[in-house]
Amino acid sequence: MIKTSIFLTLAVVLIVSHFFWDVTSYFKPEQIERWLAHAGGFAPFLYMAVMALAVIFSPIPSMPLDIAAGAFFGAFLGTVYSVTGAFIGANISFIIARHLGRNFIERFLGGHINFCTYCSDKILTKIVLLSRLLPIVSFDVVSYGAGLTKMSLKNFSLATVIGMIPLTFIYNYFGSVFVFGKGLTVILGLVMVVFFFIIPRWFERKNILYTQEHCTTKKPS
């Protein structure tokens, strides 16, 4: 009950804050570059920590961070640091959702989330990979949403790191090529999370990829 209350509170705060709390003015690329310059040799670590925080606490925008990293570190190192920070943040978000919200989702869906681990993992890995390639889908919302599913942390991590490299490089190299309203990205992110549960359910009903030898009720680590 305590975990469920914390999870629901966190979800409401993160979603509502996207629409009513604008912190973009505090994270302009020029300002971020000044912070990094003052950090000296610790700049890469400071940057990766802030990028991870931007994924965990989604009102913090990640786009200005990518742009600043490209300008300050160069496109290659900027991409490396951006991917590393976002990867850490995504995994922490996934784990938070897994530990705080999983039980609530299992009860709410009446056992559906315990559907075939092997099949669900394959399907959800492809959905997460696709979401990482689309700049109009919230990276942060998908990270939390994936943690509510049966998807393994290993497959989530793999899909995340592979999927986010192309867009991250583009942001670091070209700057703000794609600019979308944060409200739109959050809404589309929530839609993608809904797909996390609808698509495996459809596969389950159609018996697609569902074979006895591949299925297990064991929870992923």
Secondary structure, DSSP 8 states (H G I E B T S, - for coil): -HHHHHHHHHHHHHHHHHHH---GGG--HHHHHHHHHHHGGGHHHHHHHHHHHHHHSTTS-SHHHHHHHHHHH-HHHHHHHHHHHHHHHHHHHHHHHHHHHHHHHHHHTTTGGGS-HHHHHHHHHHHHHHHHH-TTS-HHHHHHHHHTSS--HHHHHHHHHHHHHHHHHHHHHHSS-----HHHHHHHHHHHHHHHHHHHHHHHHHTTT--GGG-------
